[in-house]
Amino acid sequence: QARAPRSRCLCADKGVNMVSPKLIEKVDIIPPTPSCGNLEIVVTLKNGAEPKCLSPDSKFTQKYLMKALEKRTLQK
Amino acid sequence: QARAPRSRCLCADKGVNMVSPKLIEKVDIIPPTPSCGNLEIVVTLKNGAEPKCLSPDSKFTQKYLMKALEKRTLQK
């Protein structure tokens, strides 16, 4: 996703609705700022692929974040 | 927070229970990995202060993330 032309948002659009959790290395949540009025979620992927914008609206995003907080540690 | 000595976690401890939302520039959520079995949440602050580890257990963290997803855009 190229940088959005007009505003200074990182994401040119809302982003994908889901990403394979196994591929997620890191999730960046960037609150709205004066220069970019949208909350942006940028996912860094393990396979070195281009980071992806993840839609804050999607059920996957909400479920993934809540599950991450609940699970917290790696099941041994 | 210095890097944890033994494991390769970023956070030496669970982190703080809350951070002033106005100071939050970015929230990094790092799922557990083989080298660090904990979910880690690292908050980058606007005032250029040292990034802080935020406790995934705290009510503030859960509420902040949910509100961020719900609010999504800057109220004009």
Backbone of each chain as nested JSON, in Angstrom:
{
  "chains": [
    {"id": "A", "residues": [
      {"number": 1, "name": "GLN", "atoms": {"N": [0.864, -1.206, 0.0], "CA": [0.0, 0.0, 0.0], "C": [0.895, 1.249, 0.0]}},
      {"number": 2, "name": "ALA", "atoms": {"N": [0.815, 1.995, -1.082], "CA": [1.635, 3.215, -1.143], "C": [1.057, 4.211, -0.145]}},
      {"number": 3, "name": "ARG", "atoms": {"N": [1.863, 5.196, 0.229], "CA": [1.404, 6.196, 1.208], "C": [0.245, 6.957, 0.588]}},
      {"number": 4, "name": "ALA", "atoms": {"N": [-0.756, 7.326, 1.395], "CA": [-1.928, 8.045, 0.874], "C": [-1.447, 9.385, 0.311]}},
      {"number": 5, "name": "PRO", "atoms": {"N": [-1.858, 9.726, -0.9], "CA": [-1.335, 10.952, -1.547], "C": [-1.685, 12.217, -0.771]}},
      {"number": 6, "name": "ARG", "atoms": {"N": [-2.949, 12.476, -0.507], "CA": [-3.315, 13.784, 0.041], "C": [-2.921, 13.885, 1.506]}},
      {"number": 7, "name": "SER", "atoms": {"N": [-3.569, 13.124, 2.363], "CA": [-3.339, 13.329, 3.811], "C": [-2.025, 12.655, 4.179]}},
      {"number": 8, "name": "ARG", "atoms": {"N": [-1.637, 12.717, 5.481], "CA": [-0.371, 12.062, 5.85], "C": [-0.662, 10.745, 6.518]}},
      {"number": 9, "name": "CYS", "atoms": {"N": [-1.715, 10.048, 6.048], "CA": [-2.008, 8.729, 6.608], "C": [-1.017, 7.726, 6.036]}},
      {"number": 10, "name": "LEU", "atoms": {"N": [-0.756, 6.682, 6.789], "CA": [0.114, 5.598, 6.302], "C": [-0.661, 4.71, 5.338]}},
      {"number": 11, "name": "CYS", "atoms": {"N": [-1.955, 4.546, 5.632], "CA": [-2.772, 3.609, 4.847], "C": [-3.542, 4.377, 3.775]}},
      {"number": 12, "name": "ALA", "atoms": {"N": [-3.422, 3.865, 2.536], "CA": [-4.103, 4.561, 1.436], "C": [-5.594, 4.247, 1.47]}},
      {"number": 13, "name": "ASP", "atoms": {"N": [-5.97, 3.102, 2.071], "CA": [-7.396, 2.789, 2.215], "C": [-7.614, 2.118, 3.56]}},
      {"number": 14, "name": "LYS", "atoms": {"N": [-8.816, 1.549, 3.756], "CA": [-9.131, 0.998, 5.082], "C": [-8.257, -0.203, 5.418]}},
      {"number": 15, "name": "GLY", "atoms": {"N": [-7.743, -0.846, 4.377], "CA": [-6.897, -2.004, 4.647], "C": [-7.656, -3.31, 4.509]}},
      {"number": 16, "name": "VAL", "atoms": {"N": [-6.931, -4.423, 4.717], "CA": [-7.551, -5.738, 4.553], "C": [-8.394, -6.065, 5.781]}},
      {"number": 17, "name": "ASN", "atoms": {"N": [-9.357, -6.979, 5.583], "CA": [-10.212, -7.348, 6.713], "C": [-9.564, -8.355, 7.653]}},
      {"number": 18, "name": "MET", "atoms": {"N": [-8.643, -9.142, 7.109], "CA": [-7.965, -10.098, 8.008], "C": [-6.587, -10.493, 7.498]}},
      {"number": 19, "name": "VAL", "atoms": {"N": [-5.793, -11.027, 8.409], "CA": [-4.437, -11.49, 8.088], "C": [-4.249, -12.805, 8.852]}},
      {"number": 20, "name": "SER", "atoms": {"N": [-3.483, -13.7, 8.294], "CA": [-3.302, -14.97, 8.993], "C": [-2.543, -14.719, 10.303]}},
      {"number": 21, "name": "PRO", "atoms": {"N": [-3.185, -14.992, 11.452], "CA": [-2.551, -14.722, 12.749], "C": [-1.15, -15.304, 12.872]}},
      {"number": 22, "name": "LYS", "atoms": {"N": [-0.915, -16.444, 12.232], "CA": [0.415, -17.078, 12.372], "C": [1.503, -16.208, 11.743]}},
      {"number": 23, "name": "LEU", "atoms": {"N": [1.078, -15.358, 10.795], "CA": [2.073, -14.53, 10.091], "C": [2.358, -13.205, 10.812]}},
      {"number": 24, "name": "ILE", "atoms": {"N": [1.568, -12.92, 11.858], "CA": [1.671, -11.596, 12.496], "C": [2.888, -11.515, 13.419]}},
      {"number": 25, "name": "GLU", "atoms": {"N": [3.784, -10.607, 13.09], "CA": [4.948, -10.389, 13.965], "C": [4.649, -9.267, 14.962]}},
      {"number": 26, "name": "LYS", "atoms": {"N": [3.931, -8.243, 14.473], "CA": [3.657, -7.093, 15.35], "C": [2.446, -6.342, 14.802]}},
      {"number": 27, "name": "VAL", "atoms": {"N": [1.657, -5.762, 15.709], "CA": [0.51, -4.957, 15.279], "C": [0.718, -3.545, 15.812]}},
      {"number": 28, "name": "ASP", "atoms": {"N": [0.782, -2.562, 14.916], "CA": [0.916, -1.167, 15.34], "C": [-0.457, -0.504, 15.282]}},
      {"number": 29, "name": "ILE", "atoms": {"N": [-0.87, 0.07, 16.4], "CA": [-2.13, 0.814, 16.427], "C": [-1.77, 2.294, 16.54]}},
      {"number": 30, "name": "ILE", "atoms": {"N": [-2.148, 3.055, 15.536], "CA": [-1.779, 4.477, 15.493], "C": [-3.042, 5.314, 15.609]}},
      {"number": 31, "name": "PRO", "atoms": {"N": [-3.229, 5.95, 16.774], "CA": [-4.444, 6.741, 16.975], "C": [-4.505, 7.899, 15.969]}},
      {"number": 32, "name": "PRO", "atoms": {"N": [-5.715, 8.444, 15.756], "CA": [-5.847, 9.574, 14.835], "C": [-4.985, 10.75, 15.289]}},
      {"number": 33, "name": "THR", "atoms": {"N": [-4.482, 11.503, 14.332], "CA": [-3.704, 12.718, 14.638], "C": [-4.253, 13.847, 13.761]}},
      {"number": 34, "name": "PRO", "atoms": {"N": [-3.869, 15.087, 14.04], "CA": [-4.325, 16.173, 13.176], "C": [-3.954, 15.92, 11.696]}},
      {"number": 35, "name": "SER", "atoms": {"N": [-2.83, 15.263, 11.448], "CA": [-2.42, 15.103, 10.036], "C": [-3.063, 13.867, 9.404]}},
      {"number": 36, "name": "CYS", "atoms": {"N": [-3.554, 12.945, 10.247], "CA": [-4.286, 11.804, 9.69], "C": [-5.418, 11.485, 10.648]}},
      {"number": 37, "name": "GLY", "atoms": {"N": [-6.627, 11.817, 10.242], "CA": [-7.775, 11.727, 11.149], "C": [-8.279, 10.319, 11.402]}},
      {"number": 38, "name": "ASN", "atoms": {"N": [-7.599, 9.315, 10.811], "CA": [-8.088, 7.945, 11.007], "C": [-7.22, 7.177, 11.989]}},
      {"number": 39, "name": "LEU", "atoms": {"N": [-7.85, 6.269, 12.745], "CA": [-7.089, 5.28, 13.477], "C": [-6.508, 4.35, 12.41]}},
      {"number": 40, "name": "GLU", "atoms": {"N": [-5.233, 4.045, 12.508], "CA": [-4.629, 3.13, 11.531], "C": [-4.014, 1.948, 12.259]}},
      {"number": 41, "name": "ILE", "atoms": {"N": [-4.191, 0.77, 11.645], "CA": [-3.588, -0.451, 12.214], "C": [-2.676, -1.039, 11.148]}},
      {"number": 42, "name": "VAL", "atoms": {"N": [-1.401, -1.101, 11.443], "CA": [-0.409, -1.607, 10.48], "C": [0.198, -2.887, 11.047]}},
      {"number": 43, "name": "VAL", "atoms": {"N": [0.099, -3.962, 10.265], "CA": [0.572, -5.267, 10.729], "C": [1.91, -5.596, 10.058]}},
      {"number": 44, "name": "THR", "atoms": {"N": [2.908, -5.862, 10.881], "CA": [4.203, -6.33, 10.353], "C": [4.143, -7.841, 10.268]}},
      {"number": 45, "name": "LEU", "atoms": {"N": [4.534, -8.386, 9.117], "CA": [4.4, -9.825, 8.892], "C": [5.731, -10.546, 9.054]}},
      {"number": 46, "name": "LYS", "atoms": {"N": [5.645, -11.799, 9.505], "CA": [6.865, -12.581, 9.779], "C": [7.631, -12.887, 8.501]}},
      {"number": 47, "name": "ASN", "atoms": {"N": [6.922, -13.082, 7.412], "CA": [7.641, -13.561, 6.225], "C": [8.343, -12.423, 5.481]}},
      {"number": 48, "name": "GLY", "atoms": {"N": [8.455, -11.26, 6.149], "CA": [9.191, -10.153, 5.543], "C": [8.407, -9.473, 4.44]}},
      {"number": 49, "name": "ALA", "atoms": {"N": [7.139, -9.888, 4.266], "CA": [6.325, -9.233, 3.233], "C": [6.06, -7.788, 3.659]}},
      {"number": 50, "name": "GLU", "atoms": {"N": [5.579, -7.013, 2.726], "CA": [5.232, -5.606, 2.964], "C": [4.228, -5.529, 4.126]}},
      {"number": 51, "name": "PRO", "atoms": {"N": [4.42, -4.607, 5.081], "CA": [3.415, -4.468, 6.141], "C": [2.043, -4.188, 5.527]}},
      {"number": 52, "name": "LYS", "atoms": {"N": [1.015, -4.68, 6.224], "CA": [-0.344, -4.515, 5.687], "C": [-1.171, -3.625, 6.615]}},
      {"number": 53, "name": "CYS", "atoms": {"N": [-2.055, -2.829, 6.005], "CA": [-3.008, -2.077, 6.82], "C": [-4.19, -2.991, 7.103]}},
      {"number": 54, "name": "LEU", "atoms": {"N": [-4.629, -3.018, 8.342], "CA": [-5.722, -3.893, 8.77], "C": [-6.905, -3.001, 9.141]}},
      {"number": 55, "name": "SER", "atoms": {"N": [-8.09, -3.383, 8.626], "CA": [-9.255, -2.526, 8.853], "C": [-9.698, -2.575, 10.317]}},
      {"number": 56, "name": "PRO", "atoms": {"N": [-9.786, -1.404, 10.966], "CA": [-10.24, -1.378, 12.361], "C": [-11.699, -1.827, 12.485]}},
      {"number": 57, "name": "ASP", "atoms": {"N": [-12.429, -1.781, 11.364], "CA": [-13.85, -2.136, 11.41], "C": [-14.065, -3.644, 11.43]}},
      {"number": 58, "name": "SER", "atoms": {"N": [-13.107, -4.398, 10.961], "CA": [-13.408, -5.819, 10.737], "C": [-13.5, -6.59, 12.05]}},
      {"number": 59, "name": "LYS", "atoms": {"N": [-14.387, -7.561, 12.045], "CA": [-14.613, -8.428, 13.236], "C": [-13.283, -9.117, 13.586]}},
      {"number": 60, "name": "PHE", "atoms": {"N": [-12.545, -9.48, 12.536], "CA": [-11.268, -10.179, 12.79], "C": [-10.366, -9.335, 13.679]}},
      {"number": 61, "name": "THR", "atoms": {"N": [-10.268, -8.057, 13.35], "CA": [-9.377, -7.174, 14.099], "C": [-9.776, -7.13, 15.569]}},
      {"number": 62, "name": "GLN", "atoms": {"N": [-11.069, -6.923, 15.805], "CA": [-11.532, -6.814, 17.198], "C": [-11.29, -8.138, 17.934]}},
      {"number": 63, "name": "LYS", "atoms": {"N": [-11.65, -9.249, 17.259], "CA": [-11.477, -10.562, 17.915], "C": [-10.003, -10.836, 18.166]}},
      {"number": 64, "name": "TYR", "atoms": {"N": [-9.156, -10.529, 17.171], "CA": [-7.717, -10.825, 17.313], "C": [-7.14, -10.077, 18.515]}},
      {"number": 65, "name": "LEU", "atoms": {"N": [-7.456, -8.792, 18.625], "CA": [-6.901, -7.985, 19.716], "C": [-7.387, -8.496, 21.071]}},
      {"number": 66, "name": "MET", "atoms": {"N": [-8.686, -8.803, 21.153], "CA": [-9.208, -9.271, 22.442], "C": [-8.576, -10.613, 22.811]}},
      {"number": 67, "name": "LYS", "atoms": {"N": [-8.464, -11.501, 21.81], "CA": [-7.884, -12.822, 22.101], "C": [-6.422, -12.678, 22.511]}},
      {"number": 68, "name": "ALA", "atoms": {"N": [-5.731, -11.742, 21.862], "CA": [-4.312, -11.536, 22.191], "C": [-4.192, -11.112, 23.655]}},
      {"number": 69, "name": "LEU", "atoms": {"N": [-5.077, -10.236, 24.095], "CA": [-5.024, -9.752, 25.478], "C": [-5.394, -10.873, 26.438]}},
      {"number": 70, "name": "GLU", "atoms": {"N": [-6.38, -11.688, 26.048], "CA": [-6.792, -12.776, 26.944], "C": [-5.697, -13.834, 27.022]}},
      {"number": 71, "name": "LYS", "atoms": {"N": [-5.162, -14.22, 25.846], "CA": [-4.223, -15.347, 25.82], "C": [-2.902, -14.962, 26.48]}},
      {"number": 72, "name": "ARG", "atoms": {"N": [-2.408, -13.786, 26.189], "CA": [-1.195, -13.185, 26.758], "C": [0.045, -14.062, 26.713]}},
      {"number": 73, "name": "THR", "atoms": {"N": [-0.003, -15.323, 27.148], "CA": [1.268, -16.079, 27.082], "C": [1.103, -17.245, 26.125]}},
      {"number": 74, "name": "LEU", "atoms": {"N": [2.227, -17.673, 25.614], "CA": [2.271, -18.77, 24.654], "C": [1.888, -20.052, 25.383]}},
      {"number": 75, "name": "GLN", "atoms": {"N": [0.834, -20.727, 24.911], "CA": [0.478, -22.003, 25.558], "C": [1.673, -22.943, 25.348]}},
      {"number": 76, "name": "LYS", "atoms": {"N": [2.191, -23.513, 26.431], "CA": [3.363, -24.427, 26.317], "C": [2.89, -25.817, 25.861]}}
    ]},
    {"id": "B", "residues": [
      {"number": 1, "name": "GLN", "atoms": {"N": [12.604, 1.159, 30.525], "CA": [12.687, -0.28, 30.844], "C": [13.822, -0.914, 30.044]}},
      {"number": 2, "name": "ALA", "atoms": {"N": [14.856, -1.359, 30.751], "CA": [15.979, -1.993, 30.036], "C": [15.488, -3.319, 29.478]}},
      {"number": 3, "name": "ARG", "atoms": {"N": [16.195, -3.802, 28.494], "CA": [15.797, -5.083, 27.886], "C": [15.911, -6.174, 28.94]}},
      {"number": 4, "name": "ALA", "atoms": {"N": [14.958, -7.145, 28.93], "CA": [14.956, -8.218, 29.932], "C": [16.243, -9.017, 29.781]}},
      {"number": 5, "name": "PRO", "atoms": {"N": [16.958, -9.269, 30.855], "CA": [18.272, -9.945, 30.766], "C": [18.152, -11.365, 30.208]}},
      {"number": 6, "name": "ARG", "atoms": {"N": [17.367, -12.209, 30.806], "CA": [17.398, -13.637, 30.421], "C": [16.752, -13.823, 29.07]}},
      {"number": 7, "name": "SER", "atoms": {"N": [15.437, -13.672, 28.981], "CA": [14.763, -14.036, 27.722], "C": [14.982, -12.908, 26.733]}},
      {"number": 8, "name": "ARG", "atoms": {"N": [14.366, -13.032, 25.519], "CA": [14.572, -11.955, 24.55], "C": [13.331, -11.1, 24.497]}},
      {"number": 9, "name": "CYS", "atoms": {"N": [12.692, -10.912, 25.666], "CA": [11.511, -10.041, 25.704], "C": [11.987, -8.594, 25.663]}},
      {"number": 10, "name": "LEU", "atoms": {"N": [11.134, -7.731, 25.154], "CA": [11.452, -6.298, 25.149], "C": [11.216, -5.708, 26.538]}},
      {"number": 11, "name": "CYS", "atoms": {"N": [10.174, -6.239, 27.199], "CA": [9.775, -5.659, 28.481], "C": [10.39, -6.465, 29.621]}},
      {"number": 12, "name": "ALA", "atoms": {"N": [11.034, -5.743, 30.539], "CA": [11.672, -6.436, 31.662], "C": [10.624, -6.885, 32.673]}},
      {"number": 13, "name": "ASP", "atoms": {"N": [9.464, -6.198, 32.695], "CA": [8.391, -6.625, 33.607], "C": [7.064, -6.431, 32.885]}},
      {"number": 14, "name": "LYS", "atoms": {"N": [5.965, -6.562, 33.63], "CA": [4.654, -6.527, 32.985], "C": [4.351, -5.149, 32.393]}},
      {"number": 15, "name": "GLY", "atoms": {"N": [5.025, -4.146, 32.95], "CA": [4.791, -2.8, 32.431], "C": [3.825, -2.028, 33.302]}},
      {"number": 16, "name": "VAL", "atoms": {"N": [3.58, -0.759, 32.875], "CA": [2.698, 0.096, 33.667], "C": [1.242, -0.268, 33.386]}},
      {"number": 17, "name": "ASN", "atoms": {"N": [0.373, 0.093, 34.349], "CA": [-1.046, -0.224, 34.153], "C": [-1.769, 0.765, 33.249]}},
      {"number": 18, "name": "MET", "atoms": {"N": [-1.252, 1.985, 33.185], "CA": [-1.901, 2.946, 32.275], "C": [-0.947, 4.051, 31.83]}},
      {"number": 19, "name": "VAL", "atoms": {"N": [-1.326, 4.706, 30.74], "CA": [-0.543, 5.811, 30.189], "C": [-1.573, 6.878, 29.768]}},
      {"number": 20, "name": "SER", "atoms": {"N": [-1.18, 8.112, 29.85], "CA": [-2.147, 9.144, 29.457], "C": [-2.432, 9.038, 27.953]}},
      {"number": 21, "name": "PRO", "atoms": {"N": [-3.688, 8.743, 27.579], "CA": [-4.045, 8.548, 26.168], "C": [-3.577, 9.698, 25.275]}},
      {"number": 22, "name": "LYS", "atoms": {"N": [-3.56, 10.915, 25.81], "CA": [-3.173, 12.066, 24.975], "C": [-1.706, 11.964, 24.557]}},
      {"number": 23, "name": "LEU", "atoms": {"N": [-0.928, 11.217, 25.352], "CA": [0.513, 11.127, 25.066], "C": [0.836, 9.997, 24.09]}},
      {"number": 24, "name": "ILE", "atoms": {"N": [-0.168, 9.16, 23.789], "CA": [0.106, 7.954, 22.995], "C": [0.241, 8.288, 21.506]}},
      {"number": 25, "name": "GLU", "atoms": {"N": [1.424, 7.994, 20.973], "CA": [1.644, 8.194, 19.535], "C": [1.354, 6.901, 18.792]}},
      {"number": 26, "name": "LYS", "atoms": {"N": [1.729, 5.762, 19.406], "CA": [1.552, 4.476, 18.726], "C": [1.559, 3.37, 19.766]}},
      {"number": 27, "name": "VAL", "atoms": {"N": [0.793, 2.306, 19.518], "CA": [0.784, 1.157, 20.419], "C": [1.225, -0.058, 19.617]}},
      {"number": 28, "name": "ASP", "atoms": {"N": [2.312, -0.679, 20.029], "CA": [2.783, -1.893, 19.354], "C": [2.341, -3.107, 20.164]}},
      {"number": 29, "name": "ILE", "atoms": {"N": [1.64, -4.029, 19.495], "CA": [1.238, -5.267, 20.161], "C": [2.08, -6.385, 19.557]}},
      {"number": 30, "name": "ILE", "atoms": {"N": [2.881, -7.027, 20.398], "CA": [3.809, -8.052, 19.9], "C": [3.399, -9.401, 20.473]}},
      {"number": 31, "name": "PRO", "atoms": {"N": [2.822, -10.273, 19.618], "CA": [2.37, -11.578, 20.097], "C": [3.543, -12.399, 20.643]}},
      {"number": 32, "name": "PRO", "atoms": {"N": [3.236, -13.377, 21.488], "CA": [4.302, -14.239, 22.038], "C": [5.069, -14.933, 20.91]}},
      {"number": 33, "name": "THR", "atoms": {"N": [6.347, -15.146, 21.14], "CA": [7.184, -15.876, 20.166], "C": [7.977, -16.919, 20.946]}},
      {"number": 34, "name": "PRO", "atoms": {"N": [8.616, -17.862, 20.247], "CA": [9.443, -18.843, 20.962], "C": [10.503, -18.152, 21.855]}},
      {"number": 35, "name": "SER", "atoms": {"N": [11.0, -16.993, 21.422], "CA": [12.086, -16.379, 22.218], "C": [11.528, -15.51, 23.341]}},
      {"number": 36, "name": "CYS", "atoms": {"N": [10.254, -15.117, 23.235], "CA": [9.635, -14.383, 24.351], "C": [8.191, -14.837, 24.44]}},
      {"number": 37, "name": "GLY", "atoms": {"N": [7.915, -15.605, 25.47], "CA": [6.602, -16.266, 25.573], "C": [5.475, -15.347, 25.976]}},
      {"number": 38, "name": "ASN", "atoms": {"N": [5.772, -14.047, 26.16], "CA": [4.705, -13.147, 26.615], "C": [4.205, -12.265, 25.477]}},
      {"number": 39, "name": "LEU", "atoms": {"N": [2.913, -11.956, 25.533], "CA": [2.403, -10.875, 24.69], "C": [2.989, -9.585, 25.26]}},
      {"number": 40, "name": "GLU", "atoms": {"N": [3.53, -8.742, 24.408], "CA": [4.084, -7.483, 24.911], "C": [3.397, -6.321, 24.214]}},
      {"number": 41, "name": "ILE", "atoms": {"N": [3.139, -5.268, 24.999], "CA": [2.537, -4.06, 24.441], "C": [3.484, -2.901, 24.738]}},
      {"number": 42, "name": "VAL", "atoms": {"N": [4.02, -2.303, 23.689], "CA": [4.981, -1.205, 23.857], "C": [4.35, 0.072, 23.298]}},
      {"number": 43, "name": "VAL", "atoms": {"N": [4.286, 1.089, 24.138], "CA": [3.639, 2.348, 23.755], "C": [4.695, 3.395, 23.44]}},
      {"number": 44, "name": "THR", "atoms": {"N": [4.625, 3.956, 22.228], "CA": [5.504, 5.073, 21.861], "C": [4.798, 6.362, 22.259]}},
      {"number": 45, "name": "LEU", "atoms": {"N": [5.544, 7.228, 22.946], "CA": [4.908, 8.439, 23.473], "C": [5.238, 9.657, 22.623]}},
      {"number": 46, "name": "LYS", "atoms": {"N": [4.297, 10.611, 22.605], "CA": [4.457, 11.801, 21.757], "C": [5.591, 12.682, 22.255]}},
      {"number": 47, "name": "ASN", "atoms": {"N": [5.798, 12.737, 23.557], "CA": [6.777, 13.717, 24.056], "C": [8.209, 13.208, 23.921]}},
      {"number": 48, "name": "GLY", "atoms": {"N": [8.392, 12.16, 23.124], "CA": [9.747, 11.69, 22.876], "C": [10.343, 10.942, 24.05]}},
      {"number": 49, "name": "ALA", "atoms": {"N": [9.512, 10.706, 25.066], "CA": [10.032, 9.975, 26.228], "C": [10.29, 8.532, 25.82]}},
      {"number": 50, "name": "GLU", "atoms": {"N": [10.983, 7.826, 26.644], "CA": [11.3, 6.399, 26.436], "C": [9.989, 5.627, 26.23]}},
      {"number": 51, "name": "PRO", "atoms": {"N": [9.915, 4.74, 25.232], "CA": [8.702, 3.935, 25.08], "C": [8.418, 3.163, 26.365]}},
      {"number": 52, "name": "LYS", "atoms": {"N": [7.123, 2.957, 26.635], "CA": [6.756, 2.283, 27.891], "C": [6.085, 0.945, 27.573]}},
      {"number": 53, "name": "CYS", "atoms": {"N": [6.337, -0.046, 28.424], "CA": [5.616, -1.314, 28.317], "C": [4.296, -1.152, 29.062]}},
      {"number": 54, "name": "LEU", "atoms": {"N": [3.219, -1.583, 28.435], "CA": [1.887, -1.446, 29.023], "C": [1.383, -2.845, 29.356]}},
      {"number": 55, "name": "SER", "atoms": {"N": [0.842, -2.985, 30.567], "CA": [0.413, -4.307, 31.004], "C": [-0.822, -4.777, 30.24]}},
      {"number": 56, "name": "PRO", "atoms": {"N": [-0.739, -5.951, 29.583], "CA": [-1.902, -6.471, 28.865], "C": [-3.042, -6.813, 29.823]}},
      {"number": 57, "name": "ASP", "atoms": {"N": [-2.715, -6.984, 31.096], "CA": [-3.746, -7.364, 32.079], "C": [-4.622, -6.181, 32.497]}},
      {"number": 58, "name": "SER", "atoms": {"N": [-4.108, -4.97, 32.355], "CA": [-4.824, -3.861, 32.999], "C": [-6.106, -3.512, 32.251]}},
      {"number": 59, "name": "LYS", "atoms": {"N": [-7.091, -3.102, 33.02], "CA": [-8.41, -2.7, 32.477], "C": [-8.195, -1.55, 31.485]}},
      {"number": 60, "name": "PHE", "atoms": {"N": [-7.252, -0.676, 31.846], "CA": [-7.01, 0.493, 30.97], "C": [-6.654, 0.028, 29.568]}},
      {"number": 61, "name": "THR", "atoms": {"N": [-5.775, -0.961, 29.491], "CA": [-5.309, -1.431, 28.184], "C": [-6.48, -1.954, 27.36]}},
      {"number": 62, "name": "GLN", "atoms": {"N": [-7.282, -2.793, 27.997], "CA": [-8.418, -3.381, 27.249], "C": [-9.383, -2.289, 26.812]}},
      {"number": 63, "name": "LYS", "atoms": {"N": [-9.695, -1.382, 27.755], "CA": [-10.648, -0.301, 27.427], "C": [-10.086, 0.599, 26.331]}},
      {"number": 64, "name": "TYR", "atoms": {"N": [-8.794, 0.932, 26.449], "CA": [-8.181, 1.847, 25.468], "C": [-8.263, 1.247, 24.062]}},
      {"number": 65, "name": "LEU", "atoms": {"N": [-7.916, -0.027, 23.948], "CA": [-7.91, -0.673, 22.623], "C": [-9.324, -0.743, 22.052]}},
      {"number": 66, "name": "MET", "atoms": {"N": [-10.285, -1.11, 22.899], "CA": [-11.663, -1.203, 22.399], "C": [-12.172, 0.17, 21.97]}},
      {"number": 67, "name": "LYS", "atoms": {"N": [-11.891, 1.173, 22.803], "CA": [-12.364, 2.526, 22.471], "C": [-11.7, 3.015, 21.179]}},
      {"number": 68, "name": "ALA", "atoms": {"N": [-10.422, 2.684, 21.023], "CA": [-9.701, 3.118, 19.813], "C": [-10.39, 2.522, 18.584]}},
      {"number": 69, "name": "LEU", "atoms": {"N": [-10.779, 1.254, 18.685], "CA": [-11.426, 0.6, 17.54], "C": [-12.802, 1.197, 17.3]}},
      {"number": 70, "name": "GLU", "atoms": {"N": [-13.509, 1.487, 18.38], "CA": [-14.853, 2.052, 18.202], "C": [-14.769, 3.466, 17.65]}},
      {"number": 71, "name": "LYS", "atoms": {"N": [-13.878, 4.279, 18.215], "CA": [-13.841, 5.71, 17.856], "C": [-13.321, 5.875, 16.428]}},
      {"number": 72, "name": "ARG", "atoms": {"N": [-12.281, 5.169, 16.097], "CA": [-11.651, 5.123, 14.77], "C": [-11.306, 6.482, 14.159]}},
      {"number": 73, "name": "THR", "atoms": {"N": [-12.233, 7.455, 14.141], "CA": [-11.814, 8.717, 13.507], "C": [-11.845, 9.84, 14.54]}},
      {"number": 74, "name": "LEU", "atoms": {"N": [-11.051, 10.864, 14.271], "CA": [-10.934, 12.017, 15.16], "C": [-12.251, 12.775, 15.128]}},
      {"number": 75, "name": "GLN", "atoms": {"N": [-12.884, 12.931, 16.308], "CA": [-14.131, 13.731, 16.308], "C": [-13.746, 15.151, 15.884]}},
      {"number": 76, "name": "LYS", "atoms": {"N": [-14.396, 15.679, 14.843], "CA": [-14.066, 17.067, 14.402], "C": [-14.8, 18.049, 15.326]}}
    ]}
  ]
}
